[in-house]
């Protein structure tokens, strides 16, 4: 059952971004870059920057909340942006900690892939994360991503538009 949809946030929806970026359990993966708990400093300011830099900038950049259809609740966010050094686009997905374990990571990733490859014509999506993040690894592999390398405990994964369209 697909209970999620992509939702392009409006300025007044920033409360959810601030809530996620301020939640230590949600942001724990980010701790190596933002010690001690991974939370983004000044999330309100970051929300304003995100609005100006990301919203409405497709296909160069894309950002959306993941919204549950049944009740309109936001459960996470997804994004991609063109990598200045390569043809590929780097992507990200975050599920709000209280919503994890419900299949939203997989659904959200598939929604993002469909948007990137079918709507915006992205050639290749790339993601990397720590090898210890088993759930992230499994949803990416199930969606068709292939490993392109591992270095310093970080796994590199990619999926091309051709691979996605051939297998979907």
Backbone bond lengths (Angstrom), bond angles and torsions (degrees), N, CA, C in turn:
res aa  C-N    CA-C-N  psi(-1)  N-CA   C-N-CA  omega(-1)  CA-C   N-CA-C  phi
1 X - - - 1.468 - - 1.525 109.14 -
2 X 1.289 116.26 128.89 1.458 121.11 178.84 1.519 108.31 -95.96
3 X 1.311 114.94 105.44 1.455 119.93 -176.56 1.514 112.22 -103.51
4 X 1.345 118.00 3.86 1.464 120.16 -176.68 1.513 111.82 -115.61
5 X 1.331 113.81 157.84 1.451 121.70 171.40 1.523 108.15 -142.93
6 X 1.331 115.87 157.73 1.455 120.80 173.64 1.519 108.00 -78.43
7 X 1.317 115.73 138.79 1.461 121.73 -179.50 1.525 107.77 -131.52
8 X 1.317 117.04 117.66 1.466 120.55 177.00 1.531 107.07 -78.74
9 X 1.342 116.14 113.03 1.463 118.30 -174.05 1.526 113.32 -70.30
10 X 1.310 114.05 146.56 1.458 122.64 174.08 1.524 107.68 -94.83
11 X 1.324 118.64 164.30 1.468 120.17 -179.39 1.533 113.68 -52.95
12 X 1.314 117.51 -36.99 1.468 120.43 -178.16 1.529 113.38 -74.00
13 X 1.323 117.39 -7.51 1.463 120.99 178.35 1.523 112.73 -88.05
14 X 1.300 117.04 2.25 1.463 121.70 -176.75 1.515 114.65 -59.81
15 X 1.307 117.96 -21.12 1.466 120.74 179.08 1.529 110.86 -54.64
16 X 1.354 117.09 -35.95 1.459 118.85 -178.66 1.527 110.99 -70.94
17 X 1.309 117.34 -42.50 1.467 121.13 176.78 1.531 109.62 -58.30
18 X 1.319 116.71 -47.39 1.470 121.67 179.65 1.528 110.22 -60.78
19 X 1.319 117.01 -42.21 1.468 122.03 179.50 1.529 110.79 -60.77
20 X 1.335 116.83 -46.82 1.473 119.78 -179.67 1.526 111.65 -66.66
21 X 1.328 117.03 -47.01 1.464 120.86 -175.54 1.525 112.58 -69.21
22 X 1.326 116.71 -15.61 1.464 122.37 179.41 1.523 112.61 -100.24
23 X 1.319 117.62 -0.16 1.455 121.68 -175.80 1.530 110.43 -96.25
24 X 1.351 118.02 112.09 1.467 120.53 -176.92 1.525 114.32 -58.51
25 X 1.323 118.44 -34.66 1.464 119.67 -179.80 1.532 110.70 -69.73
26 X 1.323 117.15 -42.34 1.460 121.17 177.96 1.518 110.93 -64.63
27 X 1.318 117.19 -40.40 1.458 121.73 -172.05 1.527 114.21 -95.81
28 X 1.308 119.10 7.79 1.468 121.87 -177.04 1.528 112.18 -54.39
29 X 1.333 117.56 -35.83 1.470 120.78 -179.84 1.535 111.31 -60.77
30 X 1.305 116.81 -23.70 1.455 123.92 -173.92 1.540 112.85 -89.76
31 X 1.329 117.08 -1.50 1.473 121.59 -174.43 1.528 114.47 -57.13
32 X 1.337 120.35 -36.83 1.472 118.03 178.74 1.531 113.27 -60.49
33 X 1.323 117.61 -26.82 1.459 121.16 -178.53 1.519 112.82 -97.74
34 X 1.327 116.71 -25.65 1.465 122.02 179.20 1.528 109.62 -134.01
35 X 1.367 115.92 73.61 1.469 119.35 -179.35 1.531 110.71 -63.40
36 X 1.306 119.96 153.87 1.455 125.92 1.43 1.527 114.39 -91.92
37 X 1.350 118.77 -17.77 1.467 120.12 -169.99 1.526 114.60 -118.05
38 X 1.336 118.25 1.43 1.454 121.17 178.87 1.515 115.48 86.96
39 X 1.323 116.56 -8.14 1.461 119.57 -178.49 1.532 110.52 -67.36
40 X 1.325 115.05 142.88 1.458 121.60 -179.36 1.523 109.09 -78.48
41 X 1.352 117.29 124.23 1.463 119.31 177.32 1.538 110.10 -66.39
42 X 1.281 116.40 142.97 1.463 123.04 178.59 1.538 112.36 51.06
43 X 1.329 117.69 58.90 1.467 119.65 -176.58 1.533 113.48 -62.64
44 X 1.329 118.20 -27.32 1.469 120.05 178.04 1.523 110.37 -63.90
45 X 1.332 116.64 -43.34 1.462 121.31 178.00 1.521 110.27 -65.82
46 X 1.334 116.61 -40.91 1.456 120.46 178.48 1.526 111.38 -63.15
47 X 1.333 116.79 -35.54 1.456 120.01 177.73 1.531 110.64 -62.34
48 X 1.308 116.71 -42.28 1.465 120.33 178.79 1.525 110.49 -64.10
49 X 1.332 116.97 -41.39 1.464 120.88 177.30 1.528 110.62 -64.13
50 X 1.321 116.58 -42.81 1.455 121.02 179.37 1.521 110.13 -59.91
51 X 1.316 116.98 -44.22 1.465 121.04 179.66 1.532 110.52 -56.79
52 X 1.312 116.15 -47.02 1.461 120.24 -176.62 1.526 112.54 -71.40
53 X 1.308 117.62 -36.06 1.458 121.69 -170.97 1.520 113.93 -93.63
54 X 1.332 118.73 -28.52 1.463 121.73 -171.32 1.522 115.00 -110.59
55 X 1.310 117.90 -42.12 1.466 120.17 -171.50 1.535 110.37 -71.74
56 X 1.332 114.95 128.08 1.458 120.36 179.26 1.520 114.17 76.69
57 X 1.310 118.66 20.51 1.470 122.36 -177.34 1.529 112.78 -109.32
58 X 1.332 117.41 20.80 1.446 121.40 -179.39 1.530 109.79 -67.95
59 X 1.294 119.77 146.96 1.458 128.67 1.99 1.532 114.13 -90.46
60 X 1.323 118.39 0.33 1.476 120.59 -179.63 1.527 111.66 -62.84
61 X 1.332 116.20 -41.08 1.465 122.99 179.48 1.514 108.07 -142.12
62 X 1.326 115.68 146.46 1.456 120.58 176.66 1.521 108.41 -141.45
63 X 1.334 115.93 138.53 1.459 121.94 177.88 1.517 108.08 -144.09
64 X 1.332 116.29 135.42 1.460 120.52 176.80 1.525 109.77 -152.33
65 X 1.311 115.56 152.97 1.451 121.47 167.93 1.524 107.59 -81.87
66 X 1.313 116.16 155.60 1.454 122.58 168.06 1.519 106.16 -96.03
67 X 1.311 116.40 122.08 1.458 121.77 -175.87 1.522 109.94 -117.90
68 X 1.328 114.93 131.60 1.462 120.46 176.51 1.531 108.22 -75.39
69 X 1.319 116.50 127.58 1.463 120.90 -177.28 1.521 113.11 -67.36
70 X 1.324 116.67 -36.22 1.466 120.22 -172.51 1.522 113.69 -64.34
71 X 1.339 117.25 -34.24 1.470 118.97 -177.47 1.522 113.78 -134.41
72 X 1.325 118.11 1.91 1.458 121.30 177.94 1.517 114.73 78.81
73 X 1.337 118.14 2.82 1.464 121.03 -177.97 1.524 110.97 -70.59
74 X 1.320 116.65 144.02 1.454 122.59 173.83 1.523 108.65 -85.51
75 X 1.340 116.55 135.92 1.465 119.71 -176.86 1.528 112.83 -122.75
76 X 1.322 117.87 -5.69 1.456 120.76 179.69 1.508 110.72 172.33
77 X 1.345 115.43 -167.79 1.454 119.36 176.15 1.524 110.51 -145.35
78 X 1.333 115.05 161.42 1.458 122.92 178.81 1.522 108.32 -138.36
79 X 1.326 115.21 156.17 1.456 119.09 178.60 1.516 110.61 -160.47
80 X 1.310 115.71 162.11 1.458 122.34 164.86 1.514 108.40 -151.51
81 X 1.324 114.88 155.84 1.462 121.31 177.56 1.522 109.48 -151.53
82 X 1.306 114.68 151.06 1.462 120.60 179.99 1.524 109.41 -67.50
83 X 1.324 115.62 132.19 1.452 121.88 176.94 1.527 108.13 -83.28
84 X 1.302 116.69 124.30 1.465 120.46 -176.17 1.520 112.77 -64.54
85 X 1.325 116.87 -23.29 1.453 119.19 -175.96 1.529 114.42 -94.36
86 X 1.319 117.83 -9.29 1.469 120.13 -176.11 1.524 110.71 -145.55
87 X 1.336 114.65 174.34 1.466 121.03 176.91 1.528 110.44 -73.16
88 X 1.313 116.28 -24.12 1.456 120.61 -174.10 1.536 112.48 -72.06
89 X 1.332 112.56 169.32 1.459 122.24 173.92 1.523 107.23 -116.37
90 X 1.325 116.81 135.61 1.456 121.63 175.07 1.517 108.29 -88.19
91 X 1.327 116.77 143.09 1.460 120.73 -175.87 1.520 111.40 -130.17
92 X 1.306 115.17 165.32 1.450 121.03 175.66 1.512 110.91 -151.40
93 X 1.313 114.77 154.74 1.461 121.91 176.16 1.521 107.22 -146.70
94 X 1.323 116.46 133.40 1.462 122.27 177.43 1.524 107.66 -132.20
95 X 1.321 115.68 128.35 1.466 120.78 174.12 1.528 107.18 -106.02
96 X 1.314 116.33 128.36 1.460 122.56 177.92 1.533 108.06 -56.56
97 X 1.320 116.80 129.87 1.469 122.43 -170.96 1.536 114.42 -48.81
98 X 1.339 120.79 -45.71 1.468 118.79 -179.89 1.539 113.97 -64.72
99 X 1.324 117.70 -13.44 1.467 121.77 -178.82 1.531 112.82 -101.28
100 X 1.317 117.68 1.00 1.463 121.12 -178.18 1.528 110.82 -72.76
101 X 1.321 115.30 156.32 1.461 121.15 178.63 1.515 113.82 82.19
102 X 1.326 117.62 12.17 1.468 121.66 -178.28 1.532 112.29 -113.55
103 X 1.332 116.52 8.04 1.460 120.44 -179.78 1.515 114.41 86.18
104 X 1.327 117.24 6.44 1.459 120.13 -176.99 1.526 112.94 -72.79
105 X 1.323 118.00 -27.70 1.458 120.51 177.55 1.522 110.67 -62.34
106 X 1.298 115.79 -47.60 1.474 120.43 179.40 1.526 111.13 -64.46
107 X 1.331 116.82 -47.77 1.461 120.42 179.44 1.524 111.20 -60.62
108 X 1.336 116.04 -44.19 1.461 120.56 -179.16 1.514 111.86 -63.88
109 X 1.332 116.89 -41.13 1.458 120.86 178.65 1.529 110.17 -62.92
110 X 1.322 117.40 -43.43 1.460 120.37 179.90 1.532 111.38 -65.58
111 X 1.303 118.03 -37.91 1.471 120.83 175.51 1.525 110.82 -62.79
112 X 1.333 116.52 -42.63 1.462 120.83 179.29 1.530 110.74 -64.36
113 X 1.332 116.62 -43.38 1.466 120.31 179.49 1.524 110.71 -61.55
114 X 1.311 116.31 -44.66 1.453 119.98 179.94 1.530 110.81 -61.54
115 X 1.316 116.31 -42.79 1.469 120.52 178.28 1.529 110.32 -62.76
116 X 1.327 116.42 -49.85 1.465 120.76 -176.37 1.520 112.03 -62.10
117 X 1.321 117.01 -49.04 1.458 120.73 -171.64 1.527 113.84 -85.47
118 X 1.322 117.95 -38.39 1.474 120.55 -175.66 1.519 113.28 -90.27
119 X 1.341 117.42 -33.07 1.461 120.36 -176.37 1.528 111.52 -96.97
120 X 1.329 117.09 -51.23 1.461 120.50 -173.00 1.528 114.19 -95.10
121 X 1.330 118.19 -5.10 1.455 120.83 175.24 1.517 115.60 67.16
122 X 1.325 117.32 28.06 1.459 121.72 177.86 1.524 109.18 -62.32
123 X 1.337 116.76 139.37 1.470 121.29 -177.79 1.524 112.64 -82.04
124 X 1.337 117.58 -38.20 1.466 120.66 -174.52 1.523 109.40 -155.93
125 X 1.328 116.77 132.04 1.464 122.17 173.93 1.515 109.16 -106.07
126 X 1.317 115.41 142.12 1.468 123.88 -178.73 1.524 108.26 -129.65
127 X 1.324 115.72 141.81 1.460 120.51 170.72 1.515 107.43 -142.13
128 X 1.300 115.88 149.59 1.460 121.05 173.88 1.513 108.83 -140.95
129 X 1.322 114.70 147.85 1.454 121.06 -179.88 1.520 108.33 -164.85
130 X 1.308 115.92 171.49 1.460 122.06 -177.65 1.528 110.32 -62.93
131 X 1.334 115.44 141.65 1.469 120.88 -179.23 1.531 111.78 -62.03
132 X 1.313 118.32 -22.18 1.468 121.63 -178.91 1.530 112.67 -74.70
133 X 1.308 118.64 -10.38 1.467 121.35 -177.92 1.531 109.92 -85.80
134 X 1.340 114.50 77.09 1.462 121.62 -174.65 1.527 113.61 -59.81
135 X 1.314 117.83 -42.97 1.469 119.70 -177.87 1.526 110.35 -62.47
136 X 1.316 116.95 -44.51 1.467 120.66 178.57 1.523 110.40 -61.15
137 X 1.321 116.54 -44.20 1.462 120.84 179.96 1.533 110.65 -59.16
138 X 1.314 117.07 -47.46 1.464 120.78 -175.67 1.528 112.94 -66.76
139 X 1.330 118.24 -38.16 1.470 117.81 179.40 1.528 110.80 -70.35
140 X 1.329 117.00 -34.70 1.466 119.35 177.41 1.532 110.90 -67.19
141 X 1.321 116.95 -45.32 1.466 120.28 179.75 1.534 110.48 -63.13
142 X 1.333 117.61 -41.53 1.461 121.10 179.23 1.527 111.29 -63.41
143 X 1.334 116.97 -28.45 1.463 121.39 179.63 1.531 111.97 -83.37
144 X 1.336 117.64 -5.70 1.449 120.55 176.49 1.514 116.12 108.55
145 X 1.316 118.06 -0.83 1.468 120.28 178.27 1.526 109.97 -63.27
146 X 1.310 115.81 147.89 1.460 121.88 175.26 1.524 108.90 -118.49
147 X 1.316 114.89 148.35 1.462 121.02 178.02 1.520 109.05 -72.77
148 X 1.331 115.26 135.91 1.467 119.62 175.87 1.515 111.52 -117.08
149 X 1.330 117.32 -3.96 1.456 119.90 176.83 1.511 112.48 163.09
150 X 1.326 114.67 161.86 1.463 122.58 174.37 1.527 106.61 -137.66
151 X 1.321 116.15 129.92 1.464 120.77 176.33 1.518 108.83 -149.43
152 X 1.323 115.94 134.47 1.462 122.27 176.75 1.524 112.54 53.12
153 X 1.337 117.27 38.96 1.461 121.70 177.25 1.515 114.46 77.08
154 X 1.337 117.54 9.98 1.467 122.09 179.28 1.526 108.07 -113.65
155 X 1.322 116.32 127.18 1.462 121.58 177.97 1.522 109.26 -96.59
156 X 1.312 115.86 138.57 1.464 123.27 178.08 1.532 107.91 -105.16
157 X 1.331 116.82 132.30 1.462 122.35 180.00 1.526 109.81 -132.34
158 X 1.334 116.44 144.07 1.464 120.56 177.80 1.520 110.63 -141.43
159 X 1.326 113.63 155.31 1.459 121.76 174.50 1.523 107.10 -145.76
160 X 1.336 117.15 128.75 1.457 120.37 177.79 1.520 110.46 -93.26
161 X 1.314 114.77 162.00 1.464 120.35 177.45 1.531 109.75 -60.15
162 X 1.333 117.43 -42.74 1.457 121.05 -179.61 1.528 110.99 -61.12
163 X 1.332 117.36 -44.46 1.469 121.31 178.63 1.523 110.60 -61.37
164 X 1.319 116.12 -44.29 1.459 120.83 -178.37 1.525 110.86 -63.95
165 X 1.333 116.38 -49.49 1.468 120.35 -176.34 1.535 111.06 -66.59
166 X 1.316 117.48 -34.67 1.465 121.81 179.32 1.527 110.83 -66.27
167 X 1.334 116.86 -34.49 1.473 121.04 -173.42 1.525 114.19 -102.52
168 X 1.322 117.73 0.74 1.480 117.52 -178.05 1.508 111.82 -108.38
